[in-house]
């Protein structure tokens, strides 16, 4: 099955229920495998499996770096959640026996099947599954760009499909704004002036690069604002600690890269800031970066960290030159949703407009 529905509408519950309902608890072997693009998402999915399986004898295990199965040379857990590289490794080393696997789930499937990224490893896992018995393949995401949709059809042939129209890609309860900044430095000043608003609920600030995330968070911290920064260059224990603190509300503002653009579900998040718009990193044959196009799918996932399950949410895009302005216009055209201007030189008016949007 290939399933598409907007962010924050309950895809995880749907596929976790599928996995739990297919497990035969009398067989102590892996029967359902679930793959996700990041360790943060794998941990979150696992917490849903544990919560929904609370009154069943389900046994679970991770296939993510630094949370590997302890002791036993083979895993007896019914449901295994992990990332593609580690899952491939454990199956190859026979730590995970796939002979009884009945369900194979890809969360954020378009990201998992993308040729550049995790596609190769995901395909490896699929190719190691039993050939002599039917395995249900389930692909879920809020977005499926055409080039991935074609691959998904090969990956899960003759699938049942639930698909969205282009204008349904993001939920209507996320109000989208933009702020006209003069230049890079002004973006930082505007962000700082937003701090009071960012901490009404919780906020996620997305940057294109790790070094930007670190730089902003160091600078804001030095100026007395409490912020946390999270990206893939940090080690596993630190990443877990940061996201757990944010989940528990100990941190209000999280500055990050696309590592948590997908799937992360924290209900108190009511504001997302695209400090940098997400871009496709396309290079031409000579290695020159072309006029970068916006990455529409990542944009839809990023803003979908707010406005979850019928709540109100705000997203703000920082625009600071002709290129970013054009990129934002492309996003508007692609999503069919209007992005409204917010005045950046009148702080009171700015606050007023945003508080109204959250009511």
C-alpha positions as CSV (number, residue, x, y, z in Angstrom):
1,X,0.0,0.0,0.0
2,X,1.2,3.5,-0.8
3,X,-0.5,6.0,1.6
4,X,-0.2,9.8,1.5
5,X,-1.8,12.2,4.0
6,X,-0.9,15.6,5.3
7,X,1.5,16.1,8.2
8,X,0.0,15.6,11.7
9,X,-3.0,13.5,10.6
10,X,-2.1,10.1,12.1
11,X,0.0,8.1,9.6
12,X,2.1,6.6,12.4
13,X,-0.9,5.2,14.2
14,X,-2.1,3.7,11.0
15,X,1.0,1.7,10.2
16,X,1.8,0.8,13.9
17,X,-1.6,-0.7,14.2
18,X,-1.0,-2.7,11.0
19,X,2.3,-4.0,12.4
20,X,0.8,-4.9,15.8
21,X,-2.2,-6.6,14.2
22,X,0.0,-8.8,12.0
23,X,2.3,-10.1,14.7
24,X,1.9,-13.7,16.0
25,X,3.1,-13.3,19.6
26,X,3.7,-17.0,20.0
27,X,6.6,-16.8,17.5
28,X,9.7,-15.1,18.9
29,X,11.1,-13.9,15.7
30,X,11.0,-10.5,13.8
31,X,7.7,-10.2,11.9
32,X,7.5,-6.5,11.2
33,X,10.4,-4.1,10.1
34,X,9.9,-0.4,10.0
35,X,12.5,2.0,8.4
36,X,12.7,5.8,9.0
37,X,15.2,8.4,7.7
38,X,16.5,9.6,11.1
39,X,17.3,8.3,14.5
40,X,15.0,10.9,16.0
41,X,12.1,9.6,14.0
42,X,12.9,5.9,14.6
43,X,12.8,6.6,18.4
44,X,9.5,8.4,18.1
45,X,7.9,5.6,16.1
46,X,9.1,3.1,18.7
47,X,7.5,5.1,21.5
48,X,4.2,4.8,19.5
49,X,4.7,1.1,19.0
50,X,5.3,0.7,22.8
51,X,2.3,2.9,23.7
52,X,-0.1,1.2,21.3
53,X,1.2,-2.3,22.1
54,X,1.0,-1.7,25.9
55,X,-1.6,-4.4,26.5
56,X,0.0,-6.9,24.2
57,X,3.1,-9.1,24.8
58,X,4.9,-7.3,21.9
59,X,8.7,-7.3,22.1
60,X,10.6,-4.5,20.2
61,X,14.1,-3.8,19.2
62,X,16.0,-0.9,17.6
63,X,18.2,-1.0,14.6
64,X,19.9,2.4,15.0
65,X,23.5,3.3,15.7
66,X,24.5,3.2,19.4
67,X,21.2,1.5,20.4
68,X,22.1,-1.9,19.0
69,X,20.6,-5.2,20.4
70,X,22.6,-6.3,23.4
71,X,24.0,-9.7,24.1
72,X,22.1,-12.2,22.0
73,X,23.5,-13.0,18.6
74,X,20.1,-13.0,17.2
75,X,17.1,-10.8,17.9
76,X,13.9,-12.4,19.0
77,X,11.8,-9.1,19.1
78,X,8.6,-9.1,17.0
79,X,8.9,-5.5,15.7
80,X,12.1,-3.8,14.7
81,X,12.3,-0.1,14.0
82,X,15.5,1.5,12.6
83,X,17.4,3.3,9.9
84,X,18.4,1.7,6.6
85,X,22.1,1.4,7.0
86,X,22.0,-0.2,10.4
87,X,19.1,-2.5,9.5
88,X,21.0,-3.7,6.4
89,X,24.0,-4.4,8.5
90,X,22.1,-6.4,11.2
91,X,20.3,-8.5,8.6
92,X,23.5,-9.2,6.7
93,X,25.3,-10.2,9.9
94,X,22.3,-12.5,10.7
95,X,21.6,-10.7,14.0
96,X,18.1,-10.1,12.5
97,X,16.5,-13.2,11.0
98,X,14.0,-12.1,8.4
99,X,12.5,-15.5,7.6
100,X,9.2,-14.7,9.4
101,X,8.8,-11.1,8.3
102,X,5.3,-10.3,7.1
103,X,5.2,-6.5,7.1
104,X,7.8,-4.0,5.8
105,X,7.0,-0.3,6.5
106,X,8.8,2.7,5.1
107,X,7.9,5.9,6.9
108,X,8.7,9.1,5.0
109,X,8.8,6.8,2.0
110,X,9.7,9.4,-0.6
111,X,12.8,10.4,1.4
112,X,13.7,6.7,1.9
113,X,13.4,5.9,-1.8
114,X,15.3,8.9,-3.1
115,X,18.1,7.8,-5.4
116,X,20.6,10.3,-3.8
117,X,20.0,9.4,-0.2
118,X,18.8,6.3,1.5
119,X,17.3,4.6,-1.6
120,X,20.1,2.2,-2.2
121,X,20.2,0.9,1.4
122,X,16.4,0.7,1.6
123,X,16.4,-1.4,-1.6
124,X,19.0,-3.7,0.0
125,X,16.8,-4.4,3.0
126,X,13.9,-5.2,0.7
127,X,16.0,-7.5,-1.4
128,X,17.0,-9.5,1.7
129,X,13.4,-10.2,2.8
130,X,12.0,-13.7,2.2
131,X,11.2,-14.5,-1.4
132,X,9.1,-17.6,-0.6
133,X,6.3,-15.9,1.3
134,X,4.3,-12.7,0.8
135,X,5.6,-9.6,2.6
136,X,3.2,-6.6,2.8
137,X,5.0,-3.5,1.7
138,X,3.6,-0.2,3.2
139,X,4.9,3.2,2.1
140,X,3.7,6.3,3.9
141,X,4.5,10.0,3.5
142,X,3.0,13.5,3.2
143,X,4.7,14.0,-0.1
144,X,5.5,11.9,-3.2
145,X,7.2,13.9,-6.0
146,X,6.8,12.3,-9.4
147,X,10.3,10.9,-9.8
148,X,9.9,9.1,-6.5
149,X,6.3,8.0,-7.2
150,X,7.5,6.1,-10.3
151,X,10.1,4.3,-8.2
152,X,7.6,3.6,-5.4
153,X,5.4,1.9,-8.0
154,X,8.3,-0.4,-8.9
155,X,9.2,-0.9,-5.2
156,X,5.6,-1.8,-4.3
157,X,4.0,-3.0,-7.6
158,X,0.2,-3.1,-7.8
159,X,-0.1,-1.3,-4.5
160,X,-3.4,0.1,-3.2
161,X,-3.0,3.9,-3.2
162,X,-4.3,6.8,-1.2
163,X,-3.1,10.0,-2.8
164,X,-3.5,13.7,-2.3
165,X,-4.0,16.4,-4.9
166,X,-1.3,19.1,-5.2
167,X,-3.4,21.7,-3.4
168,X,-4.0,19.4,-0.5
169,X,-0.4,18.9,0.4
170,X,-0.3,21.0,3.5
171,X,-3.0,21.5,6.2
172,X,-5.0,24.7,6.1
173,X,-4.5,25.4,9.8
174,X,-0.9,26.5,9.3
175,X,-0.8,30.2,8.5
176,X,2.2,31.0,6.3
177,X,4.0,34.3,6.6
178,X,7.2,35.9,5.3
179,X,9.5,38.6,6.7
180,X,11.3,40.9,4.4
181,X,14.9,41.1,5.7
182,X,17.5,43.5,4.4
183,X,20.4,41.0,4.4
184,X,21.9,38.0,6.2
185,X,22.7,40.0,9.3
186,X,19.3,41.5,9.5
187,X,17.8,38.0,9.5
188,X,19.6,37.3,12.7
189,X,18.3,40.6,14.2
190,X,14.7,39.8,13.2
191,X,15.0,36.3,14.7
192,X,16.2,37.8,18.1
193,X,13.4,40.3,18.1
194,X,11.0,37.4,17.6
195,X,12.3,35.6,20.7
196,X,9.3,36.5,22.9
197,X,6.9,35.1,20.4
198,X,9.0,32.0,19.8
199,X,8.6,31.0,23.5
200,X,4.8,31.4,23.8
201,X,4.7,27.7,22.8
202,X,7.6,25.9,21.3
203,X,9.4,26.7,18.1
204,X,11.7,25.1,15.6
205,X,14.0,27.2,13.5
206,X,15.3,25.5,10.3
207,X,18.7,26.4,8.8
208,X,20.2,24.9,5.6
209,X,23.6,24.1,7.2
210,X,24.9,22.8,10.5
211,X,27.3,25.6,10.9
212,X,24.5,28.2,10.6
213,X,22.5,26.3,13.3
214,X,25.5,26.3,15.6
215,X,26.4,29.9,14.9
216,X,23.0,31.2,15.6
217,X,22.5,29.2,18.8
218,X,25.9,30.2,20.1
219,X,25.2,33.9,19.4
220,X,21.7,33.8,20.9
221,X,22.9,31.9,24.0
222,X,25.7,34.5,24.5
223,X,23.1,37.2,24.4
224,X,21.1,35.5,27.1
225,X,18.5,33.7,25.1
226,X,17.8,30.0,25.9
227,X,18.0,27.9,22.7
228,X,19.2,24.4,21.8
229,X,20.7,23.3,18.5
230,X,20.4,19.8,16.9
231,X,22.0,18.3,13.8
232,X,23.5,15.2,12.4
233,X,27.1,16.0,13.3
234,X,26.4,15.7,17.0
235,X,26.8,12.3,18.6
236,X,23.9,9.9,19.3
237,X,23.6,10.4,23.1
238,X,23.7,14.2,22.7
239,X,21.1,14.1,19.9
240,X,18.8,12.0,22.1
241,X,19.2,14.3,25.1
242,X,18.5,17.4,23.1
243,X,15.3,16.1,21.4
244,X,14.1,14.5,24.7
245,X,14.5,17.9,26.5
246,X,12.6,19.6,23.8
247,X,9.8,17.0,23.9
248,X,9.5,17.5,27.7
249,X,9.3,21.3,27.2
250,X,12.6,22.0,29.0
251,X,13.8,23.8,25.9
252,X,11.4,26.1,24.0
253,X,13.4,27.0,20.9
254,X,15.2,24.4,18.8
255,X,17.5,25.5,16.0
256,X,18.1,22.6,13.6
257,X,18.8,21.4,10.1
258,X,16.5,19.2,7.9
259,X,17.4,16.2,10.3
260,X,14.1,16.8,12.1
261,X,12.1,18.3,9.2
262,X,10.2,15.0,8.8
263,X,7.8,13.2,11.1
264,X,8.8,14.7,14.4
265,X,5.5,15.2,16.4
266,X,5.6,17.6,19.3
267,X,2.2,19.1,19.9
268,X,3.3,22.2,21.7
269,X,5.2,23.4,18.6
270,X,3.1,26.2,17.2
271,X,5.8,28.1,15.2
272,X,8.3,27.1,12.6
273,X,10.8,29.6,11.2
274,X,12.6,28.9,7.9
275,X,15.7,31.0,8.7
276,X,17.0,29.6,5.4
277,X,14.5,28.3,2.8
278,X,15.1,24.6,1.9
279,X,16.9,24.3,-1.4
280,X,17.6,21.5,-3.9
281,X,21.3,21.0,-3.9
282,X,21.5,20.4,-7.7
283,X,24.8,20.9,-9.4
284,X,25.3,20.9,-13.2
285,X,27.8,18.7,-14.9
286,X,30.6,21.1,-14.2
287,X,30.0,21.1,-10.5
288,X,28.6,24.6,-10.5
289,X,25.7,25.3,-8.2
290,X,22.8,26.3,-10.5
291,X,20.3,28.9,-9.5
292,X,19.0,26.8,-6.6
293,X,15.4,25.8,-6.8
294,X,13.4,25.5,-3.5
295,X,12.9,22.0,-2.2
296,X,9.1,22.0,-2.1
297,X,8.8,18.6,-0.3
298,X,11.1,19.6,2.5
299,X,9.3,22.9,2.9
300,X,6.0,21.1,3.3
301,X,7.5,18.7,5.8
302,X,9.2,21.5,7.8
303,X,6.1,23.7,8.2
304,X,4.2,20.5,9.0
305,X,6.0,20.3,12.4
306,X,3.4,22.8,13.5
307,X,-0.4,22.8,13.2
308,X,-0.6,19.1,14.1
309,X,-3.9,17.2,14.7
310,X,-6.1,20.2,14.1
311,X,-4.2,22.7,16.1
312,X,-3.3,26.2,14.9
313,X,0.2,26.8,13.7
314,X,2.4,29.6,12.1
315,X,5.3,29.3,9.7
316,X,7.6,32.2,8.9
317,X,10.0,32.4,6.0
318,X,12.9,34.8,6.0
319,X,13.4,36.4,2.7
320,X,16.5,38.7,2.2
321,X,17.3,39.1,-1.5
322,X,16.1,38.6,-5.0
323,X,17.0,34.9,-5.1
324,X,15.1,34.1,-1.9
325,X,12.2,36.2,-3.0
326,X,11.9,34.1,-6.2
327,X,12.3,30.9,-4.3
328,X,9.4,31.8,-2.1
329,X,7.2,32.7,-5.0
330,X,8.0,29.2,-6.5
331,X,6.9,27.7,-3.2
332,X,3.6,29.7,-3.3
333,X,2.9,28.5,-6.8
334,X,3.7,24.9,-6.1
335,X,1.6,24.6,-2.9
336,X,-1.2,27.0,-4.0
337,X,-1.2,28.6,-0.6
338,X,-0.7,32.3,0.0
339,X,2.3,33.5,2.1
340,X,1.5,36.8,3.8
341,X,3.9,39.6,4.4
342,X,4.8,40.7,8.0
343,X,6.3,44.1,8.5
344,X,9.7,43.7,10.2
345,X,10.3,47.3,11.3
346,X,7.3,47.6,13.6
347,X,7.7,45.1,16.5
348,X,4.3,45.7,18.0
349,X,2.4,45.3,14.8
350,X,4.4,42.1,14.1
351,X,3.5,40.6,17.5
352,X,-0.1,41.6,17.0
353,X,-0.4,39.9,13.6
354,X,1.1,36.7,14.8
355,X,-0.8,36.4,18.1
356,X,-4.0,36.9,16.1
357,X,-3.0,34.0,13.8
358,X,-2.5,31.7,16.8
359,X,-5.9,32.4,18.3
